[in-house]
Amino acid sequence: MSQTGYIKGMKRARFNFQLKQWLVDLLFAFVGQNDLHYMGL
């Protein structure tokens, strides 16, 4: 595997990881708001 291909792969993996983290944060924020709503707050 070439060095540039390796670097591109690492950047893509990091981007995918950040995207997943963002989606998880968004999901928890959404669920958290719903939980507060259902508790009557």
Secondary structure, DSSP 4 states (H G I P E B T S, - for coil): --HHHHHHHHHHHHHHHHHHHHHHHHHHHHHHHHHHHHTT-
